[in-house]
Structure formats: structure tokens, C-alpha cells
Amino acid sequence: MPDLHTIRTALLSVSDKTGLVDFARALAELDIDMISTGGTYRTLQEAGLAVTELSTHTGFPEMMDGRVKTLHPKIHGGLLGRADLDAEIMGQHGIDPIDLVVCNLYPFEETARNPASTFADVIENIDIGGPAMVRSASKNFERVTCIVDPASYTDLATELRASGGQLGKARRFELARAAFAHVAHYDVAIRDYLDGVNAGEL
């Protein structure tokens, strides 16, 4: 089918690591190269999986206590690049396509609900790079698959094994729609929390 796209490179960056290792093993079985960040990278490496640290991929270190790590042209160019239009410019700048993003966001709501959390704790759990990657990947669903829900890993691993690492356009679109809903919910939660803060007490 012409709308099938083969996943060759995946970027994994998750706060909730439920089911992560099993899903990553399914990707490894399909010879999908994996790039990862921080704690996700360590989890996969400790599980014996071959994974490239994101800073090695970009040639740029994580900085500012992890505030800046995925905000890089090699990441967003790799996600947003269109196969029919952007191959030449990607080649000029050494940007390799990224076909799959597995990402869930910093636990903002859990942190905000925790009575022990300070205002600073809550603010640090406003994810920036995660939503940006999810949006980039989902905008480019014509080529890129985005997964935000660990509950979907098992079914998706089964689909990918059955298809030899390919997903169709309708499935990519369905996942993109769920990803945008995930980010929208996250942003509303931030807005609701900030609405309850007295600016005069900051």
C-alpha cells in the first residue's frame, strides 16, 4: 500500500516508563535505530538495548538541568522534514529523518496535586521539549508516527511486528489526533493551575 511508511529511526523520551523496555525491545527486533534522552536513555541501556544518546546524535550537550535537550534542528528537522520537499536541505545540514517519536510529558498534574510540591517544583514540571516534539511529529503524520500513551504500546508492537515495521497513514493520523489531544489537556492543566496562583504572593 502506498501510504505505508517504514520506521527506521525512533526517538524515545518519556517520563512514564511503564512498558517502555518491552516496546523498545519490539523496535530493536525490527532493527529500528533508537535515540534517547536522560533517564529514558539510561533505562534502555540498563536493559541491554542498543541506543544512541540524544546529545551524541545532535552533537550538542543537554544543558540547564535538562531544560534544553531536544530543542535542536537535528531533532525538529528530522521530524518535520517532508520526504518529497526537504530531502536536499536535510542532506545539506546533516539532518537524518526520525520516523517515530515515543514521548509522554513531565508529570505536571501529579506534581501540582502533591501538597509537598513548591511553586518552583510545579513550574519545573512544565514540559517544553516534549510538547514541541509531539507537535512536530504529529504535524508531519504523513511520514512520522507519534505515540504518547503507554497503554497503546502492546497493540502497536503487534502491528509493527506483523507489518515489518510499517504503519499506514490512517493509523498515523489517528495517533497524531490523540497526541494533539494529549498536549491540549496538558496545556489546560497548566492554565488551570496558574489561574489559582495569587501573583502577589510569588
MDTraj code that builds the backbone (N, CA, C; nanometers):
import mdtraj as md
import numpy as np

residues = "MET PRO ASP LEU HIS THR ILE ARG THR ALA LEU LEU SER VAL SER ASP LYS THR GLY LEU VAL ASP PHE ALA ARG ALA LEU ALA GLU LEU ASP ILE ASP MET ILE SER THR GLY GLY THR TYR ARG THR LEU GLN GLU ALA GLY LEU ALA VAL THR GLU LEU SER THR HIS THR GLY PHE PRO GLU MET MET ASP GLY ARG VAL LYS THR LEU HIS PRO LYS ILE HIS GLY GLY LEU LEU GLY ARG ALA ASP LEU ASP ALA GLU ILE MET GLY GLN HIS GLY ILE ASP PRO ILE ASP LEU VAL VAL CYS ASN LEU TYR PRO PHE GLU GLU THR ALA ARG ASN PRO ALA SER THR PHE ALA ASP VAL ILE GLU ASN ILE ASP ILE GLY GLY PRO ALA MET VAL ARG SER ALA SER LYS ASN PHE GLU ARG VAL THR CYS ILE VAL ASP PRO ALA SER TYR THR ASP LEU ALA THR GLU LEU ARG ALA SER GLY GLY GLN LEU GLY LYS ALA ARG ARG PHE GLU LEU ALA ARG ALA ALA PHE ALA HIS VAL ALA HIS TYR ASP VAL ALA ILE ARG ASP TYR LEU ASP GLY VAL ASN ALA GLY GLU LEU".split()
xyz = np.array([
    [0.0842, -0.1204, 0.0000],
    [0.0000, 0.0000, 0.0000],
    [0.0876, 0.1252, 0.0000],
    [0.0564, 0.2246, -0.0803],
    [0.1440, 0.3419, -0.0938],
    [0.1515, 0.4284, 0.0306],
    [0.0525, 0.4185, 0.1204],
    [0.0548, 0.5072, 0.2367],
    [0.1342, 0.4493, 0.3531],
    [0.1888, 0.3300, 0.3357],
    [0.2701, 0.2709, 0.4415],
    [0.4058, 0.3404, 0.4483],
    [0.4524, 0.3626, 0.5692],
    [0.5855, 0.4205, 0.5880],
    [0.6650, 0.3306, 0.6814],
    [0.7867, 0.2983, 0.6402],
    [0.8730, 0.2128, 0.7208],
    [0.9444, 0.2947, 0.8270],
    [0.9372, 0.2487, 0.9500],
    [1.0050, 0.3159, 1.0611],
    [1.1483, 0.2640, 1.0688],
    [1.2421, 0.3546, 1.0530],
    [1.3834, 0.3173, 1.0598],
    [1.4536, 0.3764, 1.1822],
    [1.4069, 0.4936, 1.2263],
    [1.4693, 0.5606, 1.3411],
    [1.3600, 0.6082, 1.4360],
    [1.3787, 0.5797, 1.5640],
    [1.2822, 0.6195, 1.6664],
    [1.3515, 0.7037, 1.7723],
    [1.2788, 0.8032, 1.8220],
    [1.3253, 0.8865, 1.9330],
    [1.2342, 0.8601, 2.0519],
    [1.2925, 0.8163, 2.1617],
    [1.2158, 0.7823, 2.2809],
    [1.2555, 0.8758, 2.3948],
    [1.1565, 0.9429, 2.4535],
    [1.1813, 1.0353, 2.5638],
    [1.0558, 1.0410, 2.6490],
    [1.0550, 0.9666, 2.7588],
    [0.9325, 0.9515, 2.8374],
    [0.9577, 0.9757, 2.9852],
    [0.8585, 1.0350, 3.0506],
    [0.8609, 1.0442, 3.1967],
    [0.8031, 0.9176, 3.2580],
    [0.6881, 0.8738, 3.2059],
    [0.6248, 0.7499, 3.2493],
    [0.6872, 0.6350, 3.1708],
    [0.7665, 0.5526, 3.2388],
    [0.8406, 0.4475, 3.1701],
    [0.7676, 0.3133, 3.1714],
    [0.6397, 0.3149, 3.2046],
    [0.5594, 0.1930, 3.2016],
    [0.5645, 0.1297, 3.0631],
    [0.6040, 0.0034, 3.0565],
    [0.6046, -0.0699, 2.9302],
    [0.7117, -0.0287, 2.8316],
    [0.7963, 0.0654, 2.8706],
    [0.8960, 0.1203, 2.7770],
    [0.9920, 0.0146, 2.7248],
    [1.0496, -0.0631, 2.8157],
    [1.1543, -0.1572, 2.7749],
    [1.0978, -0.2633, 2.6803],
    [0.9801, -0.3165, 2.7106],
    [0.9212, -0.4172, 2.6222],
    [0.8936, -0.3593, 2.4836],
    [0.8437, -0.2356, 2.4786],
    [0.8170, -0.1746, 2.3484],
    [0.9478, -0.1495, 2.2739],
    [1.0485, -0.1019, 2.3450],
    [1.1780, -0.0780, 2.2810],
    [1.2388, -0.2086, 2.2296],
    [1.2160, -0.3170, 2.3005],
    [1.2659, -0.4469, 2.2519],
    [1.1983, -0.4843, 2.1197],
    [1.0695, -0.4538, 2.1089],
    [0.9993, -0.4796, 1.9823],
    [1.0607, -0.3970, 1.8697],
    [1.0952, -0.2718, 1.8989],
    [1.1602, -0.1881, 1.7977],
    [1.2964, -0.2448, 1.7593],
    [1.3714, -0.2905, 1.8591],
    [1.5038, -0.3465, 1.8327],
    [1.4939, -0.4721, 1.7456],
    [1.3914, -0.5545, 1.7698],
    [1.3716, -0.6751, 1.6887],
    [1.3511, -0.6407, 1.5413],
    [1.2978, -0.5226, 1.5164],
    [1.2714, -0.4775, 1.3790],
    [1.3868, -0.3952, 1.3220],
    [1.5002, -0.3955, 1.3936],
    [1.6202, -0.3227, 1.3502],
    [1.5955, -0.1725, 1.3364],
    [1.5094, -0.1195, 1.4228],
    [1.4844, 0.0240, 1.4259],
    [1.5885, 0.0887, 1.5169],
    [1.6614, 0.1854, 1.4644],
    [1.7606, 0.2566, 1.5448],
    [1.6890, 0.3432, 1.6477],
    [1.7446, 0.3497, 1.7681],
    [1.6815, 0.4254, 1.8754],
    [1.7733, 0.5351, 1.9279],
    [1.7150, 0.6524, 1.9454],
    [1.7799, 0.7684, 2.0057],
    [1.7027, 0.7989, 2.1336],
    [1.7734, 0.8411, 2.2378],
    [1.7007, 0.8666, 2.3614],
    [1.7705, 0.9708, 2.4479],
    [1.6969, 1.0159, 2.5507],
    [1.7434, 1.1235, 2.6382],
    [1.7489, 1.0781, 2.7834],
    [1.8368, 1.1393, 2.8598],
    [1.8386, 1.1309, 3.0051],
    [1.8046, 0.9971, 3.0664],
    [1.6987, 0.9987, 3.1501],
    [1.6575, 0.8790, 3.2219],
    [1.6066, 0.7704, 3.1301],
    [1.5451, 0.8077, 3.0206],
    [1.4978, 0.7083, 2.9235],
    [1.6171, 0.6358, 2.8628],
    [1.7189, 0.7101, 2.8274],
    [1.8413, 0.6502, 2.7729],
    [1.9019, 0.5514, 2.8725],
    [1.9111, 0.5923, 2.9981],
    [1.9707, 0.5037, 3.0987],
    [1.8877, 0.3771, 3.1172],
    [1.7559, 0.3913, 3.1180],
    [1.6684, 0.2751, 3.1344],
    [1.6880, 0.1755, 3.0206],
    [1.6947, 0.2245, 2.8990],
    [1.7117, 0.1359, 2.7840],
    [1.8504, 0.0729, 2.7828],
    [1.9503, 0.1512, 2.8166],
    [2.0864, 0.0989, 2.8192],
    [2.1001, -0.0097, 2.9261],
    [2.0420, 0.0151, 3.0427],
    [2.0483, -0.0836, 3.1506],
    [1.9747, -0.2124, 3.1149],
    [1.8788, -0.2023, 3.0237],
    [1.8066, -0.3214, 2.9777],
    [1.8821, -0.3951, 2.8676],
    [1.9998, -0.3445, 2.8335],
    [2.0839, -0.4106, 2.7348],
    [2.0502, -0.3784, 2.5911],
    [1.9757, -0.2710, 2.5700],
    [1.9352, -0.2328, 2.4349],
    [2.0343, -0.1346, 2.3734],
    [2.0556, -0.1467, 2.2438],
    [2.1437, -0.0542, 2.1724],
    [2.0681, 0.0763, 2.1493],
    [2.1204, 0.1850, 2.2040],
    [2.0528, 0.3144, 2.1934],
    [2.1582, 0.4246, 2.1876],
    [2.1320, 0.5254, 2.1074],
    [2.2224, 0.6396, 2.0941],
    [2.1727, 0.7535, 2.1819],
    [2.2603, 0.8085, 2.2640],
    [2.2209, 0.9219, 2.3467],
    [2.1953, 1.0436, 2.2579],
    [2.0920, 1.1186, 2.2922],
    [2.0499, 1.2299, 2.2088],
    [2.1624, 1.3299, 2.1862],
    [2.2420, 1.3575, 2.2877],
    [2.3495, 1.4555, 2.2717],
    [2.4550, 1.4068, 2.1724],
    [2.4714, 1.2760, 2.1606],
    [2.5615, 1.2214, 2.0582],
    [2.5028, 1.2432, 1.9197],
    [2.3728, 1.2249, 1.9077],
    [2.3044, 1.2441, 1.7791],
    [2.3109, 1.3902, 1.7334],
    [2.2895, 1.4828, 1.8263],
    [2.2859, 1.6244, 1.7885],
    [2.4242, 1.6883, 1.7885],
    [2.5185, 1.6294, 1.8632],
    [2.6493, 1.6918, 1.8790],
    [2.6457, 1.8099, 1.9737],
    [2.5408, 1.8156, 2.0564],
    [2.5207, 1.9292, 2.1463],
    [2.4749, 1.8748, 2.2809],
    [2.5368, 1.9176, 2.3933],
    [2.5017, 1.8586, 2.5229],
    [2.3673, 1.9066, 2.5764],
    [2.3064, 1.8219, 2.6599],
    [2.1925, 1.8689, 2.7385],
    [2.2437, 1.9765, 2.8340],
    [2.1587, 2.0760, 2.8634],
    [2.2051, 2.1845, 2.9485],
    [2.0911, 2.2400, 3.0328],
    [2.1273, 2.3281, 3.1247],
    [2.0305, 2.3961, 3.2114],
    [1.9447, 2.2959, 3.2873],
    [2.0128, 2.1962, 3.3470],
    [1.9440, 2.0920, 3.4243],
    [1.8381, 2.0207, 3.3409],
    [1.8665, 2.0004, 3.2119],
    [1.7744, 1.9287, 3.1256],
    [1.6674, 2.0146, 3.0627],
    [1.6685, 2.1453, 3.0922],
    [1.5670, 2.2323, 3.0302],
    [1.5835, 2.2386, 2.8785],
    [1.7075, 2.2271, 2.8319],
    [1.7341, 2.2321, 2.6878],
    [1.8060, 2.1045, 2.6487],
    [1.7366, 2.0207, 2.5713],
    [1.7999, 1.8983, 2.5217],
    [1.7470, 1.8578, 2.3839],
    [1.6155, 1.8586, 2.3653],
    [1.5606, 1.8149, 2.2363],
    [1.5303, 1.9315, 2.1425],
    [1.5473, 2.0549, 2.1893],
    [1.5183, 2.1717, 2.1057],
    [1.6375, 2.1986, 2.0135],
    [1.6442, 2.1223, 1.9058],
    [1.7611, 2.1270, 1.8182],
    [1.7168, 2.0984, 1.6746],
    [1.7789, 2.1649, 1.5743],
    [1.7396, 2.1415, 1.4349],
    [1.7512, 1.9955, 1.3908],
    [1.8466, 1.9206, 1.4465],
    [1.8595, 1.7807, 1.4059],
    [1.7413, 1.6974, 1.4561],
    [1.6761, 1.7459, 1.5629],
    [1.5568, 1.6775, 1.6119],
    [1.4339, 1.7263, 1.5356],
    [1.4096, 1.8548, 1.5374],
    [1.2867, 1.9044, 1.4756],
    [1.2937, 1.9021, 1.3229],
    [1.4124, 1.9181, 1.2660],
    [1.4265, 1.8983, 1.1223],
    [1.4029, 1.7531, 1.0848],
    [1.4518, 1.6627, 1.1697],
    [1.4313, 1.5201, 1.1459],
    [1.2860, 1.4791, 1.1546],
    [1.2083, 1.5528, 1.2354],
    [1.0656, 1.5229, 1.2500],
    [0.9803, 1.5940, 1.1455],
    [1.0120, 1.7181, 1.1168],
    [0.9273, 1.7994, 1.0295],
    [0.9613, 1.7858, 0.8814],
    [1.0776, 1.7298, 0.8525],
    [1.1195, 1.7179, 0.7134],
    [1.0232, 1.6350, 0.6302],
    [0.9859, 1.6886, 0.5134],
    [0.8942, 1.6219, 0.4215],
    [0.9750, 1.5460, 0.3166],
    [0.9402, 1.4186, 0.2996],
    [1.0189, 1.3322, 0.2120],
    [1.0268, 1.3864, 0.0704],
    [0.9210, 1.4496, 0.0238],
    [0.9176, 1.4944, -0.1146],
    [0.9726, 1.6351, -0.1353],
    [0.9935, 1.7101, -0.0283],
    [1.0331, 1.8504, -0.0425],
    [1.1646, 1.8865, 0.0262],
    [1.1968, 1.8180, 0.1342],
    [1.3040, 1.8663, 0.2212],
    [1.4289, 1.7792, 0.2233],
    [1.4334, 1.6741, 0.1403],
    [1.5477, 1.5827, 0.1450],
    [1.6793, 1.6548, 0.1157],
    [1.6777, 1.7465, 0.0202],
    [1.8020, 1.8154, -0.0175],
    [1.8542, 1.9025, 0.0959],
    [1.7671, 1.9824, 0.1561],
    [1.8122, 2.0708, 0.2650],
    [1.8524, 1.9902, 0.3880],
    [1.7826, 1.8784, 0.4120],
    [1.8222, 1.7917, 0.5235],
    [1.9614, 1.7366, 0.5002],
    [1.9891, 1.6953, 0.3774],
    [2.1215, 1.6433, 0.3453],
    [2.2301, 1.7482, 0.3610],
    [2.2005, 1.8706, 0.3221],
    [2.2988, 1.9786, 0.3335],
    [2.3383, 2.0039, 0.4785],
    [2.2454, 1.9819, 0.5702],
    [2.2705, 2.0130, 0.7108],
    [2.2887, 1.8885, 0.7977],
    [2.3033, 1.7735, 0.7362],
    [2.3274, 1.6510, 0.8118],
    [2.2124, 1.6125, 0.9015],
    [2.0896, 1.6374, 0.8563],
    [1.9704, 1.6055, 0.9349],
    [1.9125, 1.4738, 0.8853],
    [1.9116, 1.3739, 0.9708],
    [1.8551, 1.2435, 0.9362],
    [1.7081, 1.2371, 0.9759],
    [1.6251, 1.1719, 0.8948],
    [1.4831, 1.1605, 0.9287],
    [1.4616, 1.0810, 1.0575],
    [1.3659, 1.1246, 1.1357],
    [1.3187, 1.0490, 1.2525],
    [1.1751, 1.0092, 1.2207],
    [1.1462, 0.8799, 1.2270],
    [1.0183, 0.8263, 1.1801],
    [0.9180, 0.8003, 1.2910],
    [0.9660, 0.7932, 1.4142],
    [0.8785, 0.7582, 1.5268],
    [0.9223, 0.8359, 1.6498],
    [0.8258, 0.8967, 1.7173],
    [0.8502, 0.9588, 1.8478],
    [0.7654, 0.8869, 1.9512],
    [0.8298, 0.8468, 2.0583],
    [0.7602, 0.7900, 2.1738],
    [0.7849, 0.8869, 2.2883],
    [0.6810, 0.9578, 2.3287],
    [0.7008, 1.0666, 2.4246],
    [0.5784, 1.0831, 2.5128],
    [0.5990, 1.0860, 2.6434],
    [0.4969, 1.1396, 2.7335],
    [0.5633, 1.2443, 2.8209],
    [0.4840, 1.3309, 2.8772],
    [0.5343, 1.4588, 2.9277],
    [0.5641, 1.4560, 3.0773],
    [0.6393, 1.5565, 3.1217],
    [0.6688, 1.5700, 3.2640],
    [0.5379, 1.5622, 3.3434],
    [0.5427, 1.5046, 3.4624],
    [0.4194, 1.4831, 3.5398],
    [0.3685, 1.6108, 3.6064],
    [0.3237, 1.7039, 3.5260],
    [0.2803, 1.8329, 3.5785],
    [0.1622, 1.8183, 3.6744],
    [0.0581, 1.7480, 3.6330],
    [-0.0619, 1.7387, 3.7171],
    [-0.0336, 1.6685, 3.8487],
    [0.0435, 1.5608, 3.8434],
    [0.0781, 1.4888, 3.9667],
    [0.1573, 1.5786, 4.0610],
    [0.2510, 1.6558, 4.0048],
    [0.3317, 1.7461, 4.0867],
    [0.2448, 1.8564, 4.1464],
    [0.1535, 1.9115, 4.0665],
    [0.0673, 2.0196, 4.1144],
    [-0.0273, 1.9717, 4.2245],
    [-0.0689, 1.8442, 4.2180],
    [-0.1612, 1.7900, 4.3202],
    [-0.0911, 1.7547, 4.4501],
    [0.0397, 1.7384, 4.4450],
    [0.1155, 1.6941, 4.5626],
    [0.1297, 1.8103, 4.6613],
    [0.0738, 1.7971, 4.7816],
    [0.0819, 1.9085, 4.8777],
    [0.2245, 1.9434, 4.9186],
    [0.3175, 1.8522, 4.8964],
    [0.4573, 1.8796, 4.9320],
    [0.5304, 1.9598, 4.8240],
    [0.4676, 1.9756, 4.7063],
    [0.5334, 2.0466, 4.5963],
    [0.5339, 2.1968, 4.6210],
    [0.6471, 2.2584, 4.5944],
    [0.6551, 2.4041, 4.5966],
    [0.6116, 2.4585, 4.4605],
    [0.5894, 2.5888, 4.4545],
    [0.5583, 2.6525, 4.3266],
    [0.6705, 2.6277, 4.2264],
    [0.7952, 2.6369, 4.2733],
    [0.9098, 2.6134, 4.1848],
    [0.9090, 2.4701, 4.1311],
    [0.8717, 2.3731, 4.2160],
    [0.8631, 2.2341, 4.1702],
    [0.7631, 2.2206, 4.0556],
    [0.6487, 2.2849, 4.0728],
    [0.5440, 2.2753, 3.9704],
    [0.5903, 2.3389, 3.8404],
    [0.6519, 2.4557, 3.8494],
    [0.6988, 2.5240, 3.7292],
    [0.8025, 2.4403, 3.6553],
    [0.8926, 2.3748, 3.7288],
    [0.9939, 2.2916, 3.6634],
    [0.9318, 2.1727, 3.5925],
    [0.8097, 2.1353, 3.6281],
    [0.7421, 2.0237, 3.5624],
    [0.6518, 2.0690, 3.4485],
    [0.6705, 2.1912, 3.4013],
    [0.6098, 2.2336, 3.2754],
    [0.7039, 2.1895, 3.1637],
    [0.6619, 2.0895, 3.0902],
    [0.7454, 2.0341, 2.9835],
    [0.7441, 2.1283, 2.8631],
    [0.8607, 2.1499, 2.8043],
    [0.8745, 2.2341, 2.6857],
    [0.9131, 2.1491, 2.5640],
    [1.0225, 2.0775, 2.5769],
    [1.0714, 1.9983, 2.4640],
    [0.9776, 1.8859, 2.4246],
    [0.9130, 1.8230, 2.5241],
    [0.8220, 1.7120, 2.4946],
    [0.7055, 1.7540, 2.4069],
    [0.6271, 1.8559, 2.4488],
    [0.5179, 1.9001, 2.3629],
    [0.5650, 1.9464, 2.2250],
    [0.6824, 2.0097, 2.2199],
    [0.7337, 2.0546, 2.0898],
    [0.7595, 1.9352, 1.9980],
    [0.8203, 1.8284, 2.0513],
    [0.8445, 1.7094, 1.9700],
    [0.7143, 1.6428, 1.9288],
    [0.6206, 1.6332, 2.0227],
    [0.4919, 1.5710, 1.9918],
    [0.4207, 1.6482, 1.8812],
    [0.4247, 1.7802, 1.8889],
    [0.3593, 1.8622, 1.7874],
    [0.4298, 1.8492, 1.6516],
    [0.5626, 1.8517, 1.6524],
    [0.6368, 1.8374, 1.5265],
    [0.6069, 1.7031, 1.4599],
    [0.6147, 1.5966, 1.5394],
    [0.5903, 1.4627, 1.4851],
    [0.4481, 1.4492, 1.4334],
    [0.3520, 1.5003, 1.5098],
    [0.2114, 1.4841, 1.4733],
    [0.1725, 1.5717, 1.3552],
    [0.2307, 1.6904, 1.3462],
    [0.2064, 1.7759, 1.2288],
    [0.2488, 1.7033, 1.1015],
    [0.3573, 1.6266, 1.1114],
    [0.4117, 1.5574, 0.9944],
    [0.3685, 1.4111, 0.9915],
    [0.2414, 1.3844, 1.0271],
    [0.1919, 1.2463, 1.0315],
    [0.1977, 1.1787, 0.8948],
    [0.2136, 1.2567, 0.7875],
    [0.2303, 1.1966, 0.6547],
    [0.3492, 1.0998, 0.6535],
    [0.4475, 1.1266, 0.7398],
    [0.5666, 1.0415, 0.7437],
    [0.5989, 0.9883, 0.8827],
    [0.5603, 1.0615, 0.9869],
    [0.6075, 1.0330, 1.1225],
    [0.4941, 0.9787, 1.2086],
    [0.5281, 0.8812, 1.2914],
    [0.4355, 0.8239, 1.3892],
    [0.4671, 0.8812, 1.5264],
    [0.3651, 0.9208, 1.6020],
    [0.3848, 0.9742, 1.7371],
    [0.3006, 0.8943, 1.8352],
    [0.3639, 0.8452, 1.9407],
    [0.2960, 0.7649, 2.0425],
    [0.3110, 0.8336, 2.1774],
    [0.2000, 0.8665, 2.2425],
    [0.2053, 0.9352, 2.3714],
    [0.1487, 0.8511, 2.4862],
    [0.0822, 0.7420, 2.4568],
    [0.0115, 0.6651, 2.5594],
    [0.0749, 0.5273, 2.5768],
    [0.1360, 0.4998, 2.6920],
    [0.1950, 0.3673, 2.7137],
    [0.0952, 0.2530, 2.6981],
    [-0.0333, 0.2805, 2.7182],
    [-0.1345, 0.1753, 2.7040],
    [-0.1454, 0.1256, 2.5598],
    [-0.0933, 0.2027, 2.4661],
    [-0.1021, 0.1622, 2.3248],
    [0.0186, 0.0815, 2.2786],
    [0.1219, 0.0684, 2.3630],
    [0.2445, 0.0029, 2.3201],
    [0.2224, -0.1399, 2.2710],
    [0.1453, -0.2176, 2.3459],
    [0.1302, -0.3596, 2.3129],
    [0.0672, -0.3781, 2.1759],
    [-0.0434, -0.3073, 2.1502],
    [-0.1094, -0.3199, 2.0201],
    [-0.0204, -0.2710, 1.9072],
    [0.0502, -0.1615, 1.9318],
    [0.1366, -0.1071, 1.8272],
    [0.2555, -0.1985, 1.7994],
    [0.3100, -0.2597, 1.9039],
    [0.4196, -0.3546, 1.8829],
    [0.3725, -0.4716, 1.7977],
    [0.2494, -0.5190, 1.8238],
    [0.1929, -0.6278, 1.7442],
    [0.1759, -0.5859, 1.5995],
    [0.1236, -0.4645, 1.5772],
    [0.1057, -0.4126, 1.4408],
    [0.2392, -0.4024, 1.3685],
    [0.3376, -0.3481, 1.4372],
    [0.4674, -0.3275, 1.3734],
    [0.5346, -0.4599, 1.3401],
    [0.5238, -0.5565, 1.4299],
    [0.5823, -0.6886, 1.4011],
    [0.5146, -0.7519, 1.2797],
    [0.3826, -0.7388, 1.2727],
    [0.3075, -0.8004, 1.1632],
    [0.3389, -0.7357, 1.0287],
    [0.3741, -0.6072, 1.0303],
    [0.3942, -0.5331, 0.9055],
    [0.5409, -0.5128, 0.8707],
    [0.6295, -0.5675, 0.9525],
    [0.7716, -0.5466, 0.9272],
    [0.8175, -0.4050, 0.9558],
    [0.7525, -0.3387, 1.0536],
    [0.7950, -0.2049, 1.0945],
    [0.7291, -0.0928, 1.0175],
    [0.6124, -0.1185, 0.9599],
    [0.5418, -0.0160, 0.8838],
    [0.4074, 0.0169, 0.9487],
    [0.3655, 0.1422, 0.9317],
    [0.2311, 0.1826, 0.9723],
    [0.1680, 0.2621, 0.8590],
    [0.0364, 0.2476, 0.8437],
    [-0.0354, 0.3180, 0.7396],
    [-0.0730, 0.4591, 0.7804],
    [-0.1112, 0.5370, 0.6812],
    [-0.1430, 0.6783, 0.7028],
    [-0.2597, 0.6965, 0.7991],
    [-0.3633, 0.6160, 0.7874],
    [-0.4794, 0.6302, 0.8748],
    [-0.4410, 0.6085, 1.0205],
    [-0.3535, 0.5119, 1.0446],
    [-0.3076, 0.4850, 1.1817],
    [-0.2213, 0.6001, 1.2324],
    [-0.1340, 0.6524, 1.1475],
    [-0.0510, 0.7652, 1.1885],
    [-0.1378, 0.8869, 1.2208],
    [-0.2421, 0.9079, 1.1410],
    [-0.3328, 1.0198, 1.1657],
    [-0.4075, 1.0024, 1.2978],
    [-0.4542, 0.8816, 1.3236],
    [-0.5241, 0.8523, 1.4493],
    [-0.4341, 0.8817, 1.5692],
    [-0.3078, 0.8417, 1.5605],
    [-0.2130, 0.8658, 1.6688],
    [-0.1814, 1.0143, 1.6818],
    [-0.1743, 1.0855, 1.5691],
    [-0.1497, 1.2305, 1.5731],
    [-0.2641, 1.3021, 1.6434],
    [-0.3857, 1.2622, 1.6135],
    [-0.5018, 1.3242, 1.6766],
    [-0.4976, 1.3033, 1.8283],
    [-0.4640, 1.1821, 1.8698],
    [-0.4533, 1.1531, 2.0138],
    [-0.3400, 1.2342, 2.0769],
    [-0.2326, 1.2537, 2.0028],
    [-0.1182, 1.3287, 2.0555],
    [-0.1524, 1.4758, 2.0757],
    [-0.2223, 1.5356, 1.9803],
    [-0.2637, 1.6756, 1.9966],
    [-0.3612, 1.6905, 2.1130],
    [-0.4477, 1.5926, 2.1325],
    [-0.5395, 1.5961, 2.2464],
    [-0.4624, 1.5882, 2.3776],
    [-0.3586, 1.5076, 2.3800],
    [-0.2742, 1.4920, 2.4989],
    [-0.2079, 1.6249, 2.5357],
    [-0.1526, 1.6935, 2.4346],
    [-0.0870, 1.8218, 2.4596],
    [-0.1891, 1.9279, 2.5002],
    [-0.3066, 1.9262, 2.4378],
    [-0.4107, 2.0232, 2.4728],
    [-0.4542, 2.0070, 2.6180],
    [-0.4730, 1.8834, 2.6613],
    [-0.5096, 1.8571, 2.8014],
    [-0.4008, 1.9082, 2.8947],
    [-0.2766, 1.8845, 2.8571],
    [-0.1620, 1.9260, 2.9389],
    [-0.1595, 2.0782, 2.9545],
    [-0.1807, 2.1501, 2.8447],
    [-0.1776, 2.2964, 2.8494],
    [-0.2939, 2.3526, 2.9317],
    [-0.4095, 2.2895, 2.9227],
    [-0.5236, 2.3341, 3.0036],
    [-0.4928, 2.3138, 3.1524],
    [-0.4283, 2.2024, 3.1850],
    [-0.3922, 2.1770, 3.3250],
    [-0.2969, 2.2852, 3.3769],
    [-0.2033, 2.3273, 3.2947],
    [-0.1111, 2.4346, 3.3348],
    [-0.1885, 2.5647, 3.3557],
    [-0.2753, 2.5981, 3.2596],
    [-0.3548, 2.7197, 3.2704],
    [-0.4397, 2.7193, 3.3976],
    [-0.5027, 2.6057, 3.4261],
    [-0.5885, 2.5964, 3.5444],
    [-0.5083, 2.6154, 3.6723],
    [-0.3895, 2.5561, 3.6765],
    [-0.3053, 2.5725, 3.7952],
    [-0.2651, 2.7188, 3.8136],
    [-0.2190, 2.7808, 3.7065],
    [-0.1736, 2.9190, 3.7167],
    [-0.2883, 3.0135, 3.7513],
    [-0.4099, 2.9801, 3.7083],
    [-0.5272, 3.0618, 3.7436],
    [-0.5495, 3.0658, 3.8944],
    [-0.5029, 2.9597, 3.9623],
    [-0.5228, 2.9531, 4.1070],
    [-0.4098, 3.0115, 4.1882],
    [-0.3110, 3.0691, 4.1214],
    [-0.1954, 3.1270, 4.1905],
    [-0.2158, 3.2761, 4.2074],
    [-0.1944, 3.3245, 4.3277],
    [-0.2003, 3.4687, 4.3555],
    [-0.0657, 3.5308, 4.3201],
    [-0.0629, 3.6065, 4.2118],
    [0.0620, 3.6638, 4.1637],
    [0.1294, 3.7519, 4.2687],
    [0.0495, 3.8120, 4.3560],
    [0.1064, 3.8981, 4.4594],
    [0.1842, 3.8225, 4.5646],
    [0.1675, 3.6903, 4.5694],
    [0.2378, 3.6098, 4.6711],
    [0.3598, 3.5395, 4.6158],
    [0.3932, 3.5594, 4.4890],
    [0.5075, 3.4916, 4.4297],
    [0.6387, 3.5468, 4.4836],
])
top = md.Topology()
chain = top.add_chain()
for i, resn in enumerate(residues, 1):
    res = top.add_residue(resn, chain, resSeq=i)
    for name in ("N", "CA", "C"):
        top.add_atom(name, md.element.get_by_symbol(name[0]), res)
traj = md.Trajectory(xyz[None], top)
